[in-house]
């Protein structure tokens, strides 16, 4: 009986605790750590540049990503498994640059003809994506200029009429703008901060405008969903494809918790809009065992489709957790926890707001301060003087 009890205890312990295993590449190129079913791999030979955005080409052959120094790289990820064809190198190759301005978002046009990049210095650049991108992308199609603060997000408006090449962008200036991206023409501007009533709430305070954090379009291009800092929910804009204008359709609030989405996305086949709010390494209140946690909260909006009339479907609403597809298993996987205190999320909301502004808003330094910062740069420290 005692042996049986010990065996059951050992099995329970094994199910709760997994040993961490480490493996080192013979030439110390990689270090990998295994913890239970999770495998973490760290490449010791890559640079320390931070990736700020990435996208895969429409044909699935190339991956592009940008770093915080304003350089866009391309990697060939196509299938080269033919017997008579030698495998190609997967090394990242720089193809274009924004000249030391942080690239905040990059996207491929639906037809794969262009790659569009946005940066911290208010610019949107439309570049022709060449047939041989590993040789560089040197032809600029247009610039979309008009934002007065950092450009935070981009989305293409899909149209049945191929002549309409439309793009929407969100910015730290609290506006969403509609563009003809092939020509760079600004078609319409919607002041979403004012539409959501956020500007009235901060009037008289020494505070910057609420930034647009993300946006996405419905498959038919008739509706744009917008996430804005300080808005506990989303804003829905109607995109009139014939007049090429934007107008407010509806503000959908998330009641009962301080949920301010930082990223949103919609599928092309199911009328659901997925929203997430997140922040990393936020201290937990009430002296929990885990002093810090990677907080995330996922909410889902149903009825996110346009019914062909002049208004949004009345069925549009935020689902309860039990109504979310796959419910508890999905939320546990994406959030890590099902129940997180309101105080923790309030702290996370403020932290996300501050971190985004600190990353994207362009800082201004005095001449003396610039010289001090130059001396502390890592690339300067690692240089050895010439003898």
C-alpha positions as CSV (number, residue, x, y, z in Angstrom):
1,X,0.0,0.0,0.0
2,X,2.8,2.4,0.9
3,X,4.6,1.7,-2.4
4,X,1.4,2.4,-4.3
5,X,1.0,5.7,-2.5
6,X,4.5,6.7,-3.3
7,X,4.1,5.7,-6.9
8,X,1.0,7.8,-7.2
9,X,2.8,10.8,-5.6
10,X,5.7,10.5,-8.0
11,X,3.4,10.4,-11.0
12,X,1.6,13.5,-9.7
13,X,4.9,15.3,-9.2
14,X,6.0,14.4,-12.7
15,X,2.9,15.8,-14.2
16,X,3.3,19.1,-12.3
17,X,7.1,19.6,-12.7
18,X,9.1,19.2,-15.8
19,X,13.0,19.3,-15.7
20,X,14.7,21.9,-17.8
21,X,17.2,20.5,-20.3
22,X,19.9,22.5,-22.1
23,X,21.8,21.8,-25.3
24,X,24.7,23.7,-26.8
25,X,25.8,23.8,-30.5
26,X,29.3,22.4,-30.9
27,X,30.5,25.7,-32.2
28,X,28.3,27.7,-29.8
29,X,26.0,29.0,-32.5
30,X,22.8,28.1,-30.7
31,X,21.6,27.4,-27.2
32,X,18.4,25.5,-26.7
33,X,16.4,24.9,-23.5
34,X,13.5,22.5,-23.2
35,X,10.9,22.9,-20.4
36,X,8.2,20.3,-20.6
37,X,6.6,20.7,-24.1
38,X,8.2,24.1,-24.7
39,X,11.4,24.5,-26.7
40,X,13.3,27.8,-26.6
41,X,16.2,28.4,-29.1
42,X,18.5,31.3,-28.9
43,X,20.8,32.2,-31.9
44,X,24.1,33.5,-30.5
45,X,25.3,34.8,-33.9
46,X,22.4,37.1,-34.9
47,X,22.7,40.9,-34.3
48,X,20.8,42.5,-31.4
49,X,18.6,44.6,-33.7
50,X,15.0,44.5,-32.7
51,X,12.4,43.4,-35.3
52,X,9.6,46.0,-35.4
53,X,7.4,44.5,-38.1
54,X,7.2,41.6,-40.6
55,X,5.1,40.3,-43.4
56,X,5.0,37.4,-45.9
57,X,4.5,38.0,-49.6
58,X,1.2,37.2,-51.2
59,X,2.7,34.2,-53.0
60,X,4.3,32.9,-49.8
61,X,7.8,32.9,-51.2
62,X,9.4,35.7,-49.3
63,X,9.4,37.0,-45.7
64,X,10.2,40.6,-45.1
65,X,11.0,42.1,-41.7
66,X,12.2,45.5,-40.4
67,X,14.4,46.5,-37.6
68,X,14.4,49.6,-35.3
69,X,17.2,51.2,-37.5
70,X,14.9,51.5,-40.5
71,X,16.2,48.7,-42.6
72,X,13.9,46.1,-44.3
73,X,15.3,42.6,-44.9
74,X,14.0,39.8,-47.1
75,X,14.4,36.1,-46.7
76,X,13.6,33.5,-49.4
77,X,11.2,31.0,-47.7
78,X,9.9,29.4,-50.9
79,X,9.8,25.7,-51.6
80,X,13.1,24.7,-53.3
81,X,12.8,20.9,-52.8
82,X,13.2,20.1,-56.5
83,X,15.8,17.3,-57.1
84,X,17.8,19.3,-59.7
85,X,17.8,22.5,-57.7
86,X,20.3,23.3,-55.0
87,X,18.9,24.6,-51.7
88,X,19.1,28.4,-51.5
89,X,20.6,30.3,-48.5
90,X,18.1,31.5,-46.0
91,X,20.2,34.5,-45.0
92,X,18.4,37.8,-44.6
93,X,19.3,40.4,-47.2
94,X,18.6,44.2,-46.9
95,X,16.4,45.5,-49.7
96,X,15.4,49.0,-48.7
97,X,15.8,51.6,-45.9
98,X,14.0,54.5,-44.2
99,X,17.3,56.2,-43.1
100,X,17.4,55.5,-39.4
101,X,13.7,56.0,-38.8
102,X,12.0,53.1,-36.9
103,X,9.7,51.2,-39.3
104,X,6.4,50.7,-37.5
105,X,4.6,48.5,-40.0
106,X,5.1,46.8,-43.3
107,X,2.6,45.1,-45.5
108,X,2.4,43.5,-49.0
109,X,-0.3,44.7,-51.4
110,X,-3.0,42.1,-52.2
111,X,-1.7,41.7,-55.7
112,X,1.9,41.3,-54.4
113,X,3.1,44.2,-56.6
114,X,4.1,46.5,-53.8
115,X,5.5,46.5,-50.3
116,X,4.3,49.4,-48.1
117,X,6.3,50.6,-45.1
118,X,5.4,53.1,-42.5
119,X,7.7,54.8,-40.0
120,X,8.0,56.9,-36.9
121,X,8.6,60.1,-39.0
122,X,5.0,60.2,-40.3
123,X,5.9,58.7,-43.7
124,X,4.3,55.9,-45.7
125,X,6.5,54.6,-48.6
126,X,5.1,52.4,-51.4
127,X,7.9,50.4,-53.1
128,X,7.7,48.2,-56.1
129,X,8.4,44.6,-55.0
130,X,10.8,43.2,-57.6
131,X,10.7,39.8,-59.2
132,X,14.2,39.2,-57.8
133,X,14.0,40.9,-54.3
134,X,17.3,39.4,-53.1
135,X,18.9,42.0,-55.4
136,X,17.2,44.9,-53.6
137,X,14.0,46.9,-54.1
138,X,15.1,50.2,-55.7
139,X,11.9,51.6,-57.4
140,X,9.7,53.8,-55.2
141,X,6.1,54.0,-56.5
142,X,4.9,56.8,-54.2
143,X,4.9,58.4,-50.8
144,X,1.7,58.8,-48.8
145,X,2.3,62.0,-46.7
146,X,-0.2,63.8,-44.4
147,X,0.0,62.3,-40.9
148,X,1.4,64.6,-38.3
149,X,2.7,62.0,-35.9
150,X,4.1,58.4,-36.1
151,X,2.2,56.0,-38.4
152,X,1.3,53.0,-36.3
153,X,-0.7,50.6,-38.5
154,X,-1.7,49.9,-42.1
155,X,-4.4,47.9,-43.8
156,X,-5.4,47.4,-47.5
157,X,-9.0,47.8,-48.5
158,X,-9.9,45.0,-50.8
159,X,-12.1,46.0,-53.7
160,X,-13.7,44.0,-56.5
161,X,-12.8,46.9,-58.8
162,X,-9.0,46.4,-59.4
163,X,-8.8,50.1,-60.3
164,X,-9.3,51.1,-56.7
165,X,-6.0,50.6,-54.9
166,X,-6.9,51.8,-51.4
167,X,-5.0,51.8,-48.1
168,X,-6.0,52.9,-44.7
169,X,-3.5,54.0,-42.0
170,X,-3.7,54.9,-38.3
171,X,-1.4,57.3,-36.5
172,X,-0.3,58.9,-33.3
173,X,-2.2,62.0,-34.5
174,X,-5.4,60.2,-33.6
175,X,-6.6,60.0,-37.2
176,X,-7.3,57.3,-39.8
177,X,-6.6,58.2,-43.4
178,X,-7.7,56.7,-46.7
179,X,-5.2,56.7,-49.6
180,X,-4.9,55.8,-53.2
181,X,-1.5,54.2,-52.6
182,X,-0.4,53.8,-56.2
183,X,-0.5,57.6,-56.6
184,X,0.1,58.5,-53.0
185,X,-3.1,60.7,-53.0
186,X,-4.9,61.4,-49.7
187,X,-8.6,60.7,-50.2
188,X,-10.1,61.3,-46.8
189,X,-9.2,61.8,-43.1
190,X,-11.3,60.7,-40.1
191,X,-10.5,62.2,-36.7
192,X,-11.2,59.0,-34.7
193,X,-10.1,60.5,-31.4
194,X,-12.8,63.1,-31.7
195,X,-15.4,60.6,-33.0
196,X,-14.9,58.4,-30.0
197,X,-15.2,61.3,-27.6
198,X,-11.7,60.9,-26.3
199,X,-10.6,64.4,-27.1
200,X,-13.4,65.9,-25.0
201,X,-12.4,63.7,-22.0
202,X,-8.8,65.0,-22.0
203,X,-9.6,68.6,-22.9
204,X,-7.7,71.1,-20.7
205,X,-5.2,68.5,-19.7
206,X,-1.5,68.5,-20.6
207,X,-1.8,65.2,-22.5
208,X,-0.9,64.0,-26.0
209,X,-3.5,62.8,-28.4
210,X,-4.8,59.2,-28.1
211,X,-3.0,57.1,-30.8
212,X,-4.5,54.6,-33.1
213,X,-2.9,51.3,-32.1
214,X,-4.3,49.0,-34.8
215,X,-6.9,48.6,-37.5
216,X,-8.2,46.0,-39.9
217,X,-10.7,45.9,-42.8
218,X,-13.6,43.5,-43.6
219,X,-13.0,41.2,-46.6
220,X,-15.3,43.3,-48.8
221,X,-13.6,46.6,-47.7
222,X,-16.8,48.2,-46.5
223,X,-15.9,48.4,-42.8
224,X,-12.8,49.4,-40.9
225,X,-12.3,48.4,-37.2
226,X,-10.1,50.7,-35.2
227,X,-8.4,50.3,-31.8
228,X,-7.5,53.6,-30.0
229,X,-5.5,54.2,-26.9
230,X,-7.8,54.9,-23.9
231,X,-10.9,53.5,-25.6
232,X,-12.3,50.4,-23.9
233,X,-13.6,48.9,-27.1
234,X,-13.3,49.6,-30.8
235,X,-14.5,52.1,-33.4
236,X,-16.2,50.9,-36.6
237,X,-15.8,53.1,-39.7
238,X,-17.8,52.8,-42.9
239,X,-15.6,52.9,-46.0
240,X,-17.6,54.1,-49.0
241,X,-15.8,52.6,-52.0
242,X,-17.7,54.6,-54.6
243,X,-17.1,58.0,-53.0
244,X,-13.9,56.9,-51.4
245,X,-14.7,58.4,-48.0
246,X,-14.6,57.3,-44.3
247,X,-17.4,57.9,-41.8
248,X,-18.3,56.8,-38.3
249,X,-20.6,53.8,-38.1
250,X,-20.5,52.7,-34.5
251,X,-18.6,52.7,-31.2
252,X,-18.6,49.3,-29.5
253,X,-17.6,49.4,-25.8
254,X,-16.4,46.5,-23.7
255,X,-18.2,46.8,-20.4
256,X,-17.3,45.3,-17.0
257,X,-13.5,45.5,-17.2
258,X,-10.7,47.9,-18.2
259,X,-10.1,46.3,-21.6
260,X,-8.3,48.5,-24.1
261,X,-7.2,46.4,-27.2
262,X,-3.7,46.8,-28.5
263,X,-4.1,44.6,-31.6
264,X,-7.1,43.4,-33.6
265,X,-7.7,41.0,-36.4
266,X,-10.5,39.4,-38.5
267,X,-10.7,36.2,-40.5
268,X,-12.0,36.3,-44.1
269,X,-14.5,33.4,-43.6
270,X,-16.0,33.8,-40.1
271,X,-17.7,37.1,-39.0
272,X,-15.7,37.5,-35.9
273,X,-13.2,40.2,-34.8
274,X,-10.5,39.1,-32.4
275,X,-9.1,41.7,-30.0
276,X,-6.2,41.4,-27.5
277,X,-4.8,43.6,-24.8
278,X,-1.4,42.8,-23.5
279,X,1.7,44.0,-21.6
280,X,4.9,42.3,-20.6
281,X,6.4,42.0,-17.1
282,X,3.7,43.8,-15.1
283,X,3.9,43.4,-11.3
284,X,1.0,41.5,-9.9
285,X,-0.8,43.1,-6.9
286,X,-1.8,41.3,-3.6
287,X,1.7,39.8,-3.2
288,X,1.1,36.8,-5.6
289,X,3.8,34.2,-5.9
290,X,4.5,35.3,-9.4
291,X,5.7,38.9,-8.9
292,X,5.6,39.5,-12.7
293,X,3.5,38.1,-15.5
294,X,3.0,38.4,-19.2
295,X,-0.5,39.7,-19.1
296,X,-2.9,39.2,-22.0
297,X,-6.6,39.4,-22.4
298,X,-8.5,38.2,-25.5
299,X,-12.0,39.3,-26.4
300,X,-14.1,38.5,-29.4
301,X,-16.7,40.6,-31.3
302,X,-19.4,38.7,-33.2
303,X,-21.5,40.0,-36.1
304,X,-18.5,41.8,-37.6
305,X,-19.9,41.9,-41.1
306,X,-21.7,44.4,-43.2
307,X,-25.3,43.6,-44.0
308,X,-25.4,45.7,-47.2
309,X,-27.5,48.5,-45.7
310,X,-26.4,51.9,-44.3
311,X,-25.8,50.6,-40.7
312,X,-24.0,47.8,-38.9
313,X,-25.9,44.7,-37.9
314,X,-27.6,45.0,-34.6
315,X,-26.2,41.6,-33.7
316,X,-22.8,43.0,-33.3
317,X,-21.7,42.4,-29.6
318,X,-18.7,41.3,-27.5
319,X,-19.0,37.6,-26.6
320,X,-18.8,36.3,-23.1
321,X,-15.8,34.0,-22.5
322,X,-18.0,30.9,-22.6
323,X,-19.3,31.9,-26.0
324,X,-15.8,32.2,-27.5
325,X,-15.0,29.4,-30.0
326,X,-13.2,26.5,-28.1
327,X,-13.8,28.6,-24.9
328,X,-11.6,27.7,-21.9
329,X,-8.9,25.7,-23.8
330,X,-8.3,28.5,-26.3
331,X,-8.3,31.3,-23.7
332,X,-5.9,29.3,-21.5
333,X,-3.5,28.9,-24.4
334,X,-3.7,32.5,-25.5
335,X,-4.0,34.3,-22.1
336,X,-2.2,31.9,-19.7
337,X,-5.0,32.6,-17.2
338,X,-8.8,32.9,-17.3
339,X,-9.1,35.2,-14.4
340,X,-6.9,38.2,-13.9
341,X,-7.6,41.0,-11.4
342,X,-9.0,44.3,-12.6
343,X,-6.1,46.2,-10.8
344,X,-3.5,44.3,-12.8
345,X,-5.3,45.1,-16.1
346,X,-5.6,48.8,-15.2
347,X,-1.8,48.8,-14.6
348,X,-1.3,47.0,-17.9
349,X,-3.4,49.5,-19.8
350,X,-1.3,52.4,-18.6
351,X,1.9,50.5,-19.2
352,X,1.0,49.7,-22.8
353,X,0.1,53.4,-23.4
354,X,3.4,54.7,-22.1
355,X,5.6,52.0,-23.7
356,X,4.1,52.6,-27.1
357,X,4.5,56.4,-26.9
358,X,8.1,56.0,-25.6
359,X,8.9,53.6,-28.6
360,X,7.3,55.5,-31.4
361,X,7.2,59.2,-30.6
362,X,10.3,60.9,-31.8
363,X,12.4,62.3,-29.0
364,X,14.2,65.6,-29.1
365,X,17.6,66.1,-27.4
366,X,19.9,69.0,-26.8
367,X,23.3,69.0,-28.6
368,X,25.0,68.1,-25.3
369,X,22.6,65.2,-24.6
370,X,23.1,63.9,-28.1
371,X,26.9,63.8,-27.6
372,X,26.5,61.9,-24.3
373,X,24.2,59.3,-26.0
374,X,26.6,58.8,-28.8
375,X,29.4,57.9,-26.4
376,X,27.2,55.2,-24.8
377,X,26.3,53.5,-28.1
378,X,27.2,49.8,-28.2
379,X,28.7,50.0,-31.7
380,X,31.1,52.7,-30.4
381,X,32.1,50.7,-27.4
382,X,33.0,47.6,-29.4
383,X,35.3,49.5,-31.8
384,X,39.0,49.0,-31.2
385,X,41.3,52.0,-31.9
386,X,43.6,51.7,-34.9
387,X,47.3,51.3,-34.0
